[in-house]
Amino acid sequence: MKKRLFVKSDYIKLEILKALREQNNLTFYMLTKITKINWNSLNPNCNFLEKLGFIKIKQEKTPGMEYSVISITKEGEKILNLFE
């Protein structure tokens, strides 16, 4: 039996970083559509990536609506390059 090096949430984090590298400044909604990761998994993984400094989550407002814009940082791009 082959030993796994990563858990499922690690692969989710890498998919998030890859999607943001391809198209930066995405909303959670757009990120769920691109990655096919549901919001319940996406949100905590994005929050963790932000704590590590790999992504930035910025709150934006339009009349009557508030939303988040997610972007990859230079540190996030560096760490992603280590796994490719």
mmCIF file of the N, C-alpha and C atoms, coordinates in Angstrom:
data_MODEL
# 
_entry.id   MODEL 
# 
loop_
_atom_site.group_PDB 
_atom_site.id 
_atom_site.type_symbol 
_atom_site.label_atom_id 
_atom_site.label_alt_id 
_atom_site.label_comp_id 
_atom_site.label_asym_id 
_atom_site.label_entity_id 
_atom_site.label_seq_id 
_atom_site.pdbx_PDB_ins_code 
_atom_site.Cartn_x 
_atom_site.Cartn_y 
_atom_site.Cartn_z 
_atom_site.occupancy 
_atom_site.B_iso_or_equiv 
_atom_site.pdbx_formal_charge 
_atom_site.auth_seq_id 
_atom_site.auth_comp_id 
_atom_site.auth_asym_id 
_atom_site.auth_atom_id 
_atom_site.pdbx_PDB_model_num 
ATOM 1   N N  . MET A 1 1  ? 0.841   -1.170 0.000   1.00 0.00 ? 1  MET A N  1 
ATOM 2   C CA . MET A 1 1  ? 0.000   0.000  0.000   1.00 0.00 ? 1  MET A CA 1 
ATOM 3   C C  . MET A 1 1  ? 0.894   1.244  0.000   1.00 0.00 ? 1  MET A C  1 
ATOM 4   N N  . LYS A 1 2  ? 0.535   2.193  -0.871  1.00 0.00 ? 2  LYS A N  1 
ATOM 5   C CA . LYS A 1 2  ? 1.302   3.432  -0.987  1.00 0.00 ? 2  LYS A CA 1 
ATOM 6   C C  . LYS A 1 2  ? 0.828   4.426  0.064   1.00 0.00 ? 2  LYS A C  1 
ATOM 7   N N  . LYS A 1 3  ? 1.792   5.021  0.772   1.00 0.00 ? 3  LYS A N  1 
ATOM 8   C CA . LYS A 1 3  ? 1.461   6.001  1.801   1.00 0.00 ? 3  LYS A CA 1 
ATOM 9   C C  . LYS A 1 3  ? 1.152   7.351  1.160   1.00 0.00 ? 3  LYS A C  1 
ATOM 10  N N  . ARG A 1 4  ? 0.063   7.977  1.600   1.00 0.00 ? 4  ARG A N  1 
ATOM 11  C CA . ARG A 1 4  ? -0.323  9.285  1.086   1.00 0.00 ? 4  ARG A CA 1 
ATOM 12  C C  . ARG A 1 4  ? 0.454   10.377 1.803   1.00 0.00 ? 4  ARG A C  1 
ATOM 13  N N  . LEU A 1 5  ? 0.902   11.340 1.032   1.00 0.00 ? 5  LEU A N  1 
ATOM 14  C CA . LEU A 1 5  ? 1.650   12.452 1.608   1.00 0.00 ? 5  LEU A CA 1 
ATOM 15  C C  . LEU A 1 5  ? 0.739   13.600 2.029   1.00 0.00 ? 5  LEU A C  1 
ATOM 16  N N  . PHE A 1 6  ? -0.416  13.720 1.371   1.00 0.00 ? 6  PHE A N  1 
ATOM 17  C CA . PHE A 1 6  ? -1.307  14.834 1.617   1.00 0.00 ? 6  PHE A CA 1 
ATOM 18  C C  . PHE A 1 6  ? -2.709  14.346 1.943   1.00 0.00 ? 6  PHE A C  1 
ATOM 19  N N  . VAL A 1 7  ? -3.467  15.207 2.595   1.00 0.00 ? 7  VAL A N  1 
ATOM 20  C CA . VAL A 1 7  ? -4.873  14.917 2.855   1.00 0.00 ? 7  VAL A CA 1 
ATOM 21  C C  . VAL A 1 7  ? -5.715  15.691 1.841   1.00 0.00 ? 7  VAL A C  1 
ATOM 22  N N  . LYS A 1 8  ? -7.002  15.393 1.773   1.00 0.00 ? 8  LYS A N  1 
ATOM 23  C CA . LYS A 1 8  ? -7.891  16.002 0.784   1.00 0.00 ? 8  LYS A CA 1 
ATOM 24  C C  . LYS A 1 8  ? -7.862  17.524 0.845   1.00 0.00 ? 8  LYS A C  1 
ATOM 25  N N  . SER A 1 9  ? -7.843  18.094 2.047   1.00 0.00 ? 9  SER A N  1 
ATOM 26  C CA . SER A 1 9  ? -7.862  19.560 2.152   1.00 0.00 ? 9  SER A CA 1 
ATOM 27  C C  . SER A 1 9  ? -6.589  20.191 1.586   1.00 0.00 ? 9  SER A C  1 
ATOM 28  N N  . ASP A 1 10 ? -5.485  19.456 1.588   1.00 0.00 ? 10 ASP A N  1 
ATOM 29  C CA . ASP A 1 10 ? -4.256  19.971 0.971   1.00 0.00 ? 10 ASP A CA 1 
ATOM 30  C C  . ASP A 1 10 ? -4.443  20.131 -0.534  1.00 0.00 ? 10 ASP A C  1 
ATOM 31  N N  . TYR A 1 11 ? -5.086  19.149 -1.154  1.00 0.00 ? 11 TYR A N  1 
ATOM 32  C CA . TYR A 1 11 ? -5.338  19.218 -2.591  1.00 0.00 ? 11 TYR A CA 1 
ATOM 33  C C  . TYR A 1 11 ? -6.328  20.338 -2.914  1.00 0.00 ? 11 TYR A C  1 
ATOM 34  N N  . ILE A 1 12 ? -7.286  20.560 -2.028  1.00 0.00 ? 12 ILE A N  1 
ATOM 35  C CA . ILE A 1 12 ? -8.240  21.656 -2.205  1.00 0.00 ? 12 ILE A CA 1 
ATOM 36  C C  . ILE A 1 12 ? -7.507  22.993 -2.189  1.00 0.00 ? 12 ILE A C  1 
ATOM 37  N N  . LYS A 1 13 ? -6.603  23.159 -1.251  1.00 0.00 ? 13 LYS A N  1 
ATOM 38  C CA . LYS A 1 13 ? -5.833  24.404 -1.165  1.00 0.00 ? 13 LYS A CA 1 
ATOM 39  C C  . LYS A 1 13 ? -4.999  24.631 -2.420  1.00 0.00 ? 13 LYS A C  1 
ATOM 40  N N  . LEU A 1 14 ? -4.399  23.575 -2.934  1.00 0.00 ? 14 LEU A N  1 
ATOM 41  C CA . LEU A 1 14 ? -3.607  23.704 -4.154  1.00 0.00 ? 14 LEU A CA 1 
ATOM 42  C C  . LEU A 1 14 ? -4.493  24.070 -5.349  1.00 0.00 ? 14 LEU A C  1 
ATOM 43  N N  . GLU A 1 15 ? -5.689  23.501 -5.434  1.00 0.00 ? 15 GLU A N  1 
ATOM 44  C CA . GLU A 1 15 ? -6.618  23.831 -6.512  1.00 0.00 ? 15 GLU A CA 1 
ATOM 45  C C  . GLU A 1 15 ? -7.045  25.299 -6.437  1.00 0.00 ? 15 GLU A C  1 
ATOM 46  N N  . ILE A 1 16 ? -7.254  25.781 -5.235  1.00 0.00 ? 16 ILE A N  1 
ATOM 47  C CA . ILE A 1 16 ? -7.616  27.191 -5.044  1.00 0.00 ? 16 ILE A CA 1 
ATOM 48  C C  . ILE A 1 16 ? -6.490  28.089 -5.546  1.00 0.00 ? 16 ILE A C  1 
ATOM 49  N N  . LEU A 1 17 ? -5.265  27.786 -5.148  1.00 0.00 ? 17 LEU A N  1 
ATOM 50  C CA . LEU A 1 17 ? -4.118  28.592 -5.576  1.00 0.00 ? 17 LEU A CA 1 
ATOM 51  C C  . LEU A 1 17 ? -3.937  28.550 -7.094  1.00 0.00 ? 17 LEU A C  1 
ATOM 52  N N  . LYS A 1 18 ? -4.111  27.372 -7.689  1.00 0.00 ? 18 LYS A N  1 
ATOM 53  C CA . LYS A 1 18 ? -3.981  27.248 -9.145  1.00 0.00 ? 18 LYS A CA 1 
ATOM 54  C C  . LYS A 1 18 ? -5.030  28.092 -9.863  1.00 0.00 ? 18 LYS A C  1 
ATOM 55  N N  . ALA A 1 19 ? -6.259  28.035 -9.386  1.00 0.00 ? 19 ALA A N  1 
ATOM 56  C CA . ALA A 1 19 ? -7.340  28.808 -10.012 1.00 0.00 ? 19 ALA A CA 1 
ATOM 57  C C  . ALA A 1 19 ? -7.061  30.307 -9.908  1.00 0.00 ? 19 ALA A C  1 
ATOM 58  N N  . LEU A 1 20 ? -6.556  30.735 -8.755  1.00 0.00 ? 20 LEU A N  1 
ATOM 59  C CA . LEU A 1 20 ? -6.266  32.166 -8.570  1.00 0.00 ? 20 LEU A CA 1 
ATOM 60  C C  . LEU A 1 20 ? -5.061  32.613 -9.387  1.00 0.00 ? 20 LEU A C  1 
ATOM 61  N N  . ARG A 1 21 ? -4.138  31.712 -9.627  1.00 0.00 ? 21 ARG A N  1 
ATOM 62  C CA . ARG A 1 21 ? -2.998  32.068 -10.474 1.00 0.00 ? 21 ARG A CA 1 
ATOM 63  C C  . ARG A 1 21 ? -3.454  32.265 -11.924 1.00 0.00 ? 21 ARG A C  1 
ATOM 64  N N  . GLU A 1 22 ? -4.404  31.441 -12.358 1.00 0.00 ? 22 GLU A N  1 
ATOM 65  C CA . GLU A 1 22 ? -4.925  31.550 -13.718 1.00 0.00 ? 22 GLU A CA 1 
ATOM 66  C C  . GLU A 1 22 ? -5.771  32.805 -13.903 1.00 0.00 ? 22 GLU A C  1 
ATOM 67  N N  . GLN A 1 23 ? -6.620  33.088 -12.920 1.00 0.00 ? 23 GLN A N  1 
ATOM 68  C CA . GLN A 1 23 ? -7.523  34.248 -13.011 1.00 0.00 ? 23 GLN A CA 1 
ATOM 69  C C  . GLN A 1 23 ? -7.635  34.853 -11.619 1.00 0.00 ? 23 GLN A C  1 
ATOM 70  N N  . ASN A 1 24 ? -6.917  35.927 -11.384 1.00 0.00 ? 24 ASN A N  1 
ATOM 71  C CA . ASN A 1 24 ? -6.853  36.552 -10.063 1.00 0.00 ? 24 ASN A CA 1 
ATOM 72  C C  . ASN A 1 24 ? -8.097  37.407 -9.806  1.00 0.00 ? 24 ASN A C  1 
ATOM 73  N N  . ASN A 1 25 ? -8.291  37.768 -8.554  1.00 0.00 ? 25 ASN A N  1 
ATOM 74  C CA . ASN A 1 25 ? -9.418  38.620 -8.126  1.00 0.00 ? 25 ASN A CA 1 
ATOM 75  C C  . ASN A 1 25 ? -10.772 37.983 -8.421  1.00 0.00 ? 25 ASN A C  1 
ATOM 76  N N  . LEU A 1 26 ? -11.004 36.835 -7.809  1.00 0.00 ? 26 LEU A N  1 
ATOM 77  C CA . LEU A 1 26 ? -12.251 36.111 -7.975  1.00 0.00 ? 26 LEU A CA 1 
ATOM 78  C C  . LEU A 1 26 ? -13.113 36.231 -6.725  1.00 0.00 ? 26 LEU A C  1 
ATOM 79  N N  . THR A 1 27 ? -14.411 36.160 -6.913  1.00 0.00 ? 27 THR A N  1 
ATOM 80  C CA . THR A 1 27 ? -15.321 36.080 -5.769  1.00 0.00 ? 27 THR A CA 1 
ATOM 81  C C  . THR A 1 27 ? -15.421 34.616 -5.351  1.00 0.00 ? 27 THR A C  1 
ATOM 82  N N  . PHE A 1 28 ? -15.967 34.372 -4.162  1.00 0.00 ? 28 PHE A N  1 
ATOM 83  C CA . PHE A 1 28 ? -16.175 32.993 -3.721  1.00 0.00 ? 28 PHE A CA 1 
ATOM 84  C C  . PHE A 1 28 ? -17.054 32.242 -4.720  1.00 0.00 ? 28 PHE A C  1 
ATOM 85  N N  . TYR A 1 29 ? -18.091 32.923 -5.218  1.00 0.00 ? 29 TYR A N  1 
ATOM 86  C CA . TYR A 1 29 ? -18.996 32.282 -6.172  1.00 0.00 ? 29 TYR A CA 1 
ATOM 87  C C  . TYR A 1 29 ? -18.247 31.842 -7.429  1.00 0.00 ? 29 TYR A C  1 
ATOM 88  N N  . MET A 1 30 ? -17.450 32.743 -8.001  1.00 0.00 ? 30 MET A N  1 
ATOM 89  C CA . MET A 1 30 ? -16.698 32.413 -9.208  1.00 0.00 ? 30 MET A CA 1 
ATOM 90  C C  . MET A 1 30 ? -15.691 31.304 -8.927  1.00 0.00 ? 30 MET A C  1 
ATOM 91  N N  . LEU A 1 31 ? -15.079 31.340 -7.758  1.00 0.00 ? 31 LEU A N  1 
ATOM 92  C CA . LEU A 1 31 ? -14.102 30.315 -7.390  1.00 0.00 ? 31 LEU A CA 1 
ATOM 93  C C  . LEU A 1 31 ? -14.758 28.941 -7.240  1.00 0.00 ? 31 LEU A C  1 
ATOM 94  N N  . THR A 1 32 ? -15.970 28.891 -6.704  1.00 0.00 ? 32 THR A N  1 
ATOM 95  C CA . THR A 1 32 ? -16.673 27.603 -6.601  1.00 0.00 ? 32 THR A CA 1 
ATOM 96  C C  . THR A 1 32 ? -17.007 27.064 -7.985  1.00 0.00 ? 32 THR A C  1 
ATOM 97  N N  . LYS A 1 33 ? -17.354 27.923 -8.914  1.00 0.00 ? 33 LYS A N  1 
ATOM 98  C CA . LYS A 1 33 ? -17.688 27.480 -10.275 1.00 0.00 ? 33 LYS A CA 1 
ATOM 99  C C  . LYS A 1 33 ? -16.453 26.973 -11.013 1.00 0.00 ? 33 LYS A C  1 
ATOM 100 N N  . ILE A 1 34 ? -15.326 27.641 -10.849 1.00 0.00 ? 34 ILE A N  1 
ATOM 101 C CA . ILE A 1 34 ? -14.099 27.252 -11.545 1.00 0.00 ? 34 ILE A CA 1 
ATOM 102 C C  . ILE A 1 34 ? -13.518 25.961 -10.975 1.00 0.00 ? 34 ILE A C  1 
ATOM 103 N N  . THR A 1 35 ? -13.440 25.876 -9.650  1.00 0.00 ? 35 THR A N  1 
ATOM 104 C CA . THR A 1 35 ? -12.782 24.731 -9.013  1.00 0.00 ? 35 THR A CA 1 
ATOM 105 C C  . THR A 1 35 ? -13.710 23.548 -8.763  1.00 0.00 ? 35 THR A C  1 
ATOM 106 N N  . LYS A 1 36 ? -15.026 23.774 -8.816  1.00 0.00 ? 36 LYS A N  1 
ATOM 107 C CA . LYS A 1 36 ? -16.027 22.741 -8.488  1.00 0.00 ? 36 LYS A CA 1 
ATOM 108 C C  . LYS A 1 36 ? -15.936 22.302 -7.025  1.00 0.00 ? 36 LYS A C  1 
ATOM 109 N N  . ILE A 1 37 ? -15.417 23.195 -6.175  1.00 0.00 ? 37 ILE A N  1 
ATOM 110 C CA . ILE A 1 37 ? -15.333 22.953 -4.728  1.00 0.00 ? 37 ILE A CA 1 
ATOM 111 C C  . ILE A 1 37 ? -16.500 23.678 -4.087  1.00 0.00 ? 37 ILE A C  1 
ATOM 112 N N  . ASN A 1 38 ? -17.281 22.977 -3.272  1.00 0.00 ? 38 ASN A N  1 
ATOM 113 C CA . ASN A 1 38 ? -18.447 23.629 -2.673  1.00 0.00 ? 38 ASN A CA 1 
ATOM 114 C C  . ASN A 1 38 ? -18.020 24.667 -1.633  1.00 0.00 ? 38 ASN A C  1 
ATOM 115 N N  . TRP A 1 39 ? -18.934 25.590 -1.364  1.00 0.00 ? 39 TRP A N  1 
ATOM 116 C CA . TRP A 1 39 ? -18.627 26.715 -0.486  1.00 0.00 ? 39 TRP A CA 1 
ATOM 117 C C  . TRP A 1 39 ? -18.230 26.268 0.917   1.00 0.00 ? 39 TRP A C  1 
ATOM 118 N N  . ASN A 1 40 ? -18.835 25.194 1.415   1.00 0.00 ? 40 ASN A N  1 
ATOM 119 C CA . ASN A 1 40 ? -18.521 24.708 2.762   1.00 0.00 ? 40 ASN A CA 1 
ATOM 120 C C  . ASN A 1 40 ? -17.086 24.224 2.891   1.00 0.00 ? 40 ASN A C  1 
ATOM 121 N N  . SER A 1 41 ? -16.476 23.790 1.819   1.00 0.00 ? 41 SER A N  1 
ATOM 122 C CA . SER A 1 41 ? -15.059 23.415 1.821   1.00 0.00 ? 41 SER A CA 1 
ATOM 123 C C  . SER A 1 41 ? -14.174 24.581 1.423   1.00 0.00 ? 41 SER A C  1 
ATOM 124 N N  . LEU A 1 42 ? -14.673 25.364 0.500   1.00 0.00 ? 42 LEU A N  1 
ATOM 125 C CA . LEU A 1 42 ? -13.877 26.478 -0.033  1.00 0.00 ? 42 LEU A CA 1 
ATOM 126 C C  . LEU A 1 42 ? -13.606 27.548 1.023   1.00 0.00 ? 42 LEU A C  1 
ATOM 127 N N  . ASN A 1 43 ? -14.619 27.938 1.746   1.00 0.00 ? 43 ASN A N  1 
ATOM 128 C CA . ASN A 1 43 ? -14.496 29.031 2.715   1.00 0.00 ? 43 ASN A CA 1 
ATOM 129 C C  . ASN A 1 43 ? -13.433 28.768 3.794   1.00 0.00 ? 43 ASN A C  1 
ATOM 130 N N  . PRO A 1 44 ? -13.479 27.636 4.520   1.00 0.00 ? 44 PRO A N  1 
ATOM 131 C CA . PRO A 1 44 ? -12.448 27.443 5.546   1.00 0.00 ? 44 PRO A CA 1 
ATOM 132 C C  . PRO A 1 44 ? -11.043 27.277 4.967   1.00 0.00 ? 44 PRO A C  1 
ATOM 133 N N  . ASN A 1 45 ? -10.940 26.672 3.781   1.00 0.00 ? 45 ASN A N  1 
ATOM 134 C CA . ASN A 1 45 ? -9.622  26.522 3.166   1.00 0.00 ? 45 ASN A CA 1 
ATOM 135 C C  . ASN A 1 45 ? -9.060  27.871 2.725   1.00 0.00 ? 45 ASN A C  1 
ATOM 136 N N  . CYS A 1 46 ? -9.917  28.744 2.214   1.00 0.00 ? 46 CYS A N  1 
ATOM 137 C CA . CYS A 1 46 ? -9.467  30.096 1.852   1.00 0.00 ? 46 CYS A CA 1 
ATOM 138 C C  . CYS A 1 46 ? -9.055  30.884 3.093   1.00 0.00 ? 46 CYS A C  1 
ATOM 139 N N  . ASN A 1 47 ? -9.818  30.747 4.164   1.00 0.00 ? 47 ASN A N  1 
ATOM 140 C CA . ASN A 1 47 ? -9.459  31.441 5.402   1.00 0.00 ? 47 ASN A CA 1 
ATOM 141 C C  . ASN A 1 47 ? -8.104  30.975 5.918   1.00 0.00 ? 47 ASN A C  1 
ATOM 142 N N  . PHE A 1 48 ? -7.824  29.677 5.819   1.00 0.00 ? 48 PHE A N  1 
ATOM 143 C CA . PHE A 1 48 ? -6.538  29.139 6.247   1.00 0.00 ? 48 PHE A CA 1 
ATOM 144 C C  . PHE A 1 48 ? -5.408  29.663 5.353   1.00 0.00 ? 48 PHE A C  1 
ATOM 145 N N  . LEU A 1 49 ? -5.641  29.668 4.036   1.00 0.00 ? 49 LEU A N  1 
ATOM 146 C CA . LEU A 1 49 ? -4.632  30.188 3.114   1.00 0.00 ? 49 LEU A CA 1 
ATOM 147 C C  . LEU A 1 49 ? -4.348  31.664 3.371   1.00 0.00 ? 49 LEU A C  1 
ATOM 148 N N  . GLU A 1 50 ? -5.380  32.401 3.753   1.00 0.00 ? 50 GLU A N  1 
ATOM 149 C CA . GLU A 1 50 ? -5.175  33.819 4.067   1.00 0.00 ? 50 GLU A CA 1 
ATOM 150 C C  . GLU A 1 50 ? -4.339  33.978 5.330   1.00 0.00 ? 50 GLU A C  1 
ATOM 151 N N  . LYS A 1 51 ? -4.579  33.151 6.339   1.00 0.00 ? 51 LYS A N  1 
ATOM 152 C CA . LYS A 1 51 ? -3.784  33.214 7.581   1.00 0.00 ? 51 LYS A CA 1 
ATOM 153 C C  . LYS A 1 51 ? -2.311  32.944 7.294   1.00 0.00 ? 51 LYS A C  1 
ATOM 154 N N  . LEU A 1 52 ? -2.042  32.061 6.323   1.00 0.00 ? 52 LEU A N  1 
ATOM 155 C CA . LEU A 1 52 ? -0.662  31.754 5.955   1.00 0.00 ? 52 LEU A CA 1 
ATOM 156 C C  . LEU A 1 52 ? -0.041  32.826 5.068   1.00 0.00 ? 52 LEU A C  1 
ATOM 157 N N  . GLY A 1 53 ? -0.861  33.738 4.551   1.00 0.00 ? 53 GLY A N  1 
ATOM 158 C CA . GLY A 1 53 ? -0.359  34.807 3.699   1.00 0.00 ? 53 GLY A CA 1 
ATOM 159 C C  . GLY A 1 53 ? -0.275  34.429 2.238   1.00 0.00 ? 53 GLY A C  1 
ATOM 160 N N  . PHE A 1 54 ? -0.934  33.328 1.830   1.00 0.00 ? 54 PHE A N  1 
ATOM 161 C CA . PHE A 1 54 ? -0.872  32.877 0.442   1.00 0.00 ? 54 PHE A CA 1 
ATOM 162 C C  . PHE A 1 54 ? -1.944  33.503 -0.433  1.00 0.00 ? 54 PHE A C  1 
ATOM 163 N N  . ILE A 1 55 ? -3.030  33.963 0.182   1.00 0.00 ? 55 ILE A N  1 
ATOM 164 C CA . ILE A 1 55 ? -4.068  34.678 -0.556  1.00 0.00 ? 55 ILE A CA 1 
ATOM 165 C C  . ILE A 1 55 ? -4.504  35.883 0.259   1.00 0.00 ? 55 ILE A C  1 
ATOM 166 N N  . LYS A 1 56 ? -5.212  36.775 -0.392  1.00 0.00 ? 56 LYS A N  1 
ATOM 167 C CA . LYS A 1 56 ? -5.764  37.963 0.260   1.00 0.00 ? 56 LYS A CA 1 
ATOM 168 C C  . LYS A 1 56 ? -7.266  37.966 -0.015  1.00 0.00 ? 56 LYS A C  1 
ATOM 169 N N  . ILE A 1 57 ? -8.058  38.153 1.039   1.00 0.00 ? 57 ILE A N  1 
ATOM 170 C CA . ILE A 1 57 ? -9.506  38.249 0.902   1.00 0.00 ? 57 ILE A CA 1 
ATOM 171 C C  . ILE A 1 57 ? -9.906  39.670 1.280   1.00 0.00 ? 57 ILE A C  1 
ATOM 172 N N  . LYS A 1 58 ? -10.459 40.379 0.304   1.00 0.00 ? 58 LYS A N  1 
ATOM 173 C CA . LYS A 1 58 ? -10.826 41.780 0.510   1.00 0.00 ? 58 LYS A CA 1 
ATOM 174 C C  . LYS A 1 58 ? -12.343 41.920 0.385   1.00 0.00 ? 58 LYS A C  1 
ATOM 175 N N  . GLN A 1 59 ? -12.943 42.649 1.315   1.00 0.00 ? 59 GLN A N  1 
ATOM 176 C CA . GLN A 1 59 ? -14.383 42.885 1.294   1.00 0.00 ? 59 GLN A CA 1 
ATOM 177 C C  . GLN A 1 59 ? -14.695 44.055 0.371   1.00 0.00 ? 59 GLN A C  1 
ATOM 178 N N  . GLU A 1 60 ? -15.643 43.871 -0.524  1.00 0.00 ? 60 GLU A N  1 
ATOM 179 C CA . GLU A 1 60 ? -16.097 44.906 -1.446  1.00 0.00 ? 60 GLU A CA 1 
ATOM 180 C C  . GLU A 1 60 ? -17.578 45.151 -1.207  1.00 0.00 ? 60 GLU A C  1 
ATOM 181 N N  . LYS A 1 61 ? -18.038 46.323 -1.601  1.00 0.00 ? 61 LYS A N  1 
ATOM 182 C CA . LYS A 1 61 ? -19.455 46.666 -1.439  1.00 0.00 ? 61 LYS A CA 1 
ATOM 183 C C  . LYS A 1 61 ? -19.997 47.260 -2.724  1.00 0.00 ? 61 LYS A C  1 
ATOM 184 N N  . THR A 1 62 ? -21.235 46.898 -3.000  1.00 0.00 ? 62 THR A N  1 
ATOM 185 C CA . THR A 1 62 ? -22.029 47.566 -4.019  1.00 0.00 ? 62 THR A CA 1 
ATOM 186 C C  . THR A 1 62 ? -23.315 47.968 -3.314  1.00 0.00 ? 62 THR A C  1 
ATOM 187 N N  . PRO A 1 63 ? -24.107 48.823 -3.872  1.00 0.00 ? 63 PRO A N  1 
ATOM 188 C CA . PRO A 1 63 ? -25.361 49.193 -3.196  1.00 0.00 ? 63 PRO A CA 1 
ATOM 189 C C  . PRO A 1 63 ? -26.214 47.956 -2.871  1.00 0.00 ? 63 PRO A C  1 
ATOM 190 N N  . GLY A 1 64 ? -26.399 47.731 -1.598  1.00 0.00 ? 64 GLY A N  1 
ATOM 191 C CA . GLY A 1 64 ? -27.235 46.626 -1.140  1.00 0.00 ? 64 GLY A CA 1 
ATOM 192 C C  . GLY A 1 64 ? -26.565 45.275 -1.077  1.00 0.00 ? 64 GLY A C  1 
ATOM 193 N N  . MET A 1 65 ? -25.266 45.188 -1.380  1.00 0.00 ? 65 MET A N  1 
ATOM 194 C CA . MET A 1 65 ? -24.614 43.879 -1.376  1.00 0.00 ? 65 MET A CA 1 
ATOM 195 C C  . MET A 1 65 ? -23.150 44.006 -0.961  1.00 0.00 ? 65 MET A C  1 
ATOM 196 N N  . GLU A 1 66 ? -22.710 43.035 -0.186  1.00 0.00 ? 66 GLU A N  1 
ATOM 197 C CA . GLU A 1 66 ? -21.314 42.948 0.225   1.00 0.00 ? 66 GLU A CA 1 
ATOM 198 C C  . GLU A 1 66 ? -20.770 41.616 -0.269  1.00 0.00 ? 66 GLU A C  1 
ATOM 199 N N  . TYR A 1 67 ? -19.538 41.608 -0.776  1.00 0.00 ? 67 TYR A N  1 
ATOM 200 C CA . TYR A 1 67 ? -18.941 40.374 -1.273  1.00 0.00 ? 67 TYR A CA 1 
ATOM 201 C C  . TYR A 1 67 ? -17.432 40.413 -1.060  1.00 0.00 ? 67 TYR A C  1 
ATOM 202 N N  . SER A 1 68 ? -16.806 39.259 -1.217  1.00 0.00 ? 68 SER A N  1 
ATOM 203 C CA . SER A 1 68 ? -15.363 39.136 -1.031  1.00 0.00 ? 68 SER A CA 1 
ATOM 204 C C  . SER A 1 68 ? -14.679 38.929 -2.373  1.00 0.00 ? 68 SER A C  1 
ATOM 205 N N  . VAL A 1 69 ? -13.499 39.522 -2.505  1.00 0.00 ? 69 VAL A N  1 
ATOM 206 C CA . VAL A 1 69 ? -12.659 39.318 -3.681  1.00 0.00 ? 69 VAL A CA 1 
ATOM 207 C C  . VAL A 1 69 ? -11.375 38.659 -3.200  1.00 0.00 ? 69 VAL A C  1 
ATOM 208 N N  . ILE A 1 70 ? -11.025 37.545 -3.831  1.00 0.00 ? 70 ILE A N  1 
ATOM 209 C CA . ILE A 1 70 ? -9.886  36.738 -3.403  1.00 0.00 ? 70 ILE A CA 1 
ATOM 210 C C  . ILE A 1 70 ? -8.779  36.852 -4.450  1.00 0.00 ? 70 ILE A C  1 
ATOM 211 N N  . SER A 1 71 ? -7.555  37.074 -3.991  1.00 0.00 ? 71 SER A N  1 
ATOM 212 C CA . SER A 1 71 ? -6.418  37.158 -4.904  1.00 0.00 ? 71 SER A CA 1 
ATOM 213 C C  . SER A 1 71 ? -5.234  36.407 -4.303  1.00 0.00 ? 71 SER A C  1 
ATOM 214 N N  . ILE A 1 72 ? -4.393  35.910 -5.176  1.00 0.00 ? 72 ILE A N  1 
ATOM 215 C CA . ILE A 1 72 ? -3.195  35.191 -4.741  1.00 0.00 ? 72 ILE A CA 1 
ATOM 216 C C  . ILE A 1 72 ? -2.083  36.206 -4.468  1.00 0.00 ? 72 ILE A C  1 
ATOM 217 N N  . THR A 1 73 ? -1.256  35.930 -3.471  1.00 0.00 ? 73 THR A N  1 
ATOM 218 C CA . THR A 1 73 ? -0.126  36.795 -3.149  1.00 0.00 ? 73 THR A CA 1 
ATOM 219 C C  . THR A 1 73 ? 1.144   36.233 -3.793  1.00 0.00 ? 73 THR A C  1 
ATOM 220 N N  . LYS A 1 74 ? 2.210   36.989 -3.733  1.00 0.00 ? 74 LYS A N  1 
ATOM 221 C CA . LYS A 1 74 ? 3.495   36.499 -4.246  1.00 0.00 ? 74 LYS A CA 1 
ATOM 222 C C  . LYS A 1 74 ? 3.939   35.253 -3.500  1.00 0.00 ? 74 LYS A C  1 
ATOM 223 N N  . GLU A 1 75 ? 3.682   35.225 -2.179  1.00 0.00 ? 75 GLU A N  1 
ATOM 224 C CA . GLU A 1 75 ? 4.027   34.052 -1.377  1.00 0.00 ? 75 GLU A CA 1 
ATOM 225 C C  . GLU A 1 75 ? 3.225   32.836 -1.827  1.00 0.00 ? 75 GLU A C  1 
ATOM 226 N N  . GLY A 1 76 ? 1.957   33.069 -2.183  1.00 0.00 ? 76 GLY A N  1 
ATOM 227 C CA . GLY A 1 76 ? 1.112   31.981 -2.672  1.00 0.00 ? 76 GLY A CA 1 
ATOM 228 C C  . GLY A 1 76 ? 1.621   31.421 -3.988  1.00 0.00 ? 76 GLY A C  1 
ATOM 229 N N  . GLU A 1 77 ? 2.080   32.298 -4.864  1.00 0.00 ? 77 GLU A N  1 
ATOM 230 C CA . GLU A 1 77 ? 2.643   31.851 -6.134  1.00 0.00 ? 77 GLU A CA 1 
ATOM 231 C C  . GLU A 1 77 ? 3.932   31.064 -5.908  1.00 0.00 ? 77 GLU A C  1 
ATOM 232 N N  . LYS A 1 78 ? 4.754   31.525 -4.967  1.00 0.00 ? 78 LYS A N  1 
ATOM 233 C CA . LYS A 1 78 ? 6.009   30.827 -4.663  1.00 0.00 ? 78 LYS A CA 1 
ATOM 234 C C  . LYS A 1 78 ? 5.736   29.423 -4.149  1.00 0.00 ? 78 LYS A C  1 
ATOM 235 N N  . ILE A 1 79 ? 4.797   29.292 -3.213  1.00 0.00 ? 79 ILE A N  1 
ATOM 236 C CA . ILE A 1 79 ? 4.514   27.978 -2.625  1.00 0.00 ? 79 ILE A CA 1 
ATOM 237 C C  . ILE A 1 79 ? 3.906   27.050 -3.666  1.00 0.00 ? 79 ILE A C  1 
ATOM 238 N N  . LEU A 1 80 ? 3.084   27.593 -4.547  1.00 0.00 ? 80 LEU A N  1 
ATOM 239 C CA . LEU A 1 80 ? 2.471   26.789 -5.598  1.00 0.00 ? 80 LEU A CA 1 
ATOM 240 C C  . LEU A 1 80 ? 3.539   26.246 -6.548  1.00 0.00 ? 80 LEU A C  1 
ATOM 241 N N  . ASN A 1 81 ? 4.552   27.039 -6.843  1.00 0.00 ? 81 ASN A N  1 
ATOM 242 C CA . ASN A 1 81 ? 5.636   26.596 -7.711  1.00 0.00 ? 81 ASN A CA 1 
ATOM 243 C C  . ASN A 1 81 ? 6.411   25.427 -7.113  1.00 0.00 ? 81 ASN A C  1 
ATOM 244 N N  . LEU A 1 82 ? 6.442   25.322 -5.791  1.00 0.00 ? 82 LEU A N  1 
ATOM 245 C CA . LEU A 1 82 ? 7.135   24.200 -5.151  1.00 0.00 ? 82 LEU A CA 1 
ATOM 246 C C  . LEU A 1 82 ? 6.443   22.871 -5.395  1.00 0.00 ? 82 LEU A C  1 
ATOM 247 N N  . PHE A 1 83 ? 5.140   22.900 -5.665  1.00 0.00 ? 83 PHE A N  1 
ATOM 248 C CA . PHE A 1 83 ? 4.374   21.671 -5.835  1.00 0.00 ? 83 PHE A CA 1 
ATOM 249 C C  . PHE A 1 83 ? 4.158   21.297 -7.295  1.00 0.00 ? 83 PHE A C  1 
ATOM 250 N N  . GLU A 1 84 ? 4.786   22.025 -8.188  1.00 0.00 ? 84 GLU A N  1 
ATOM 251 C CA . GLU A 1 84 ? 4.614   21.691 -9.613  1.00 0.00 ? 84 GLU A CA 1 
ATOM 252 C C  . GLU A 1 84 ? 5.872   21.155 -10.209 1.00 0.00 ? 84 GLU A C  1 
# 
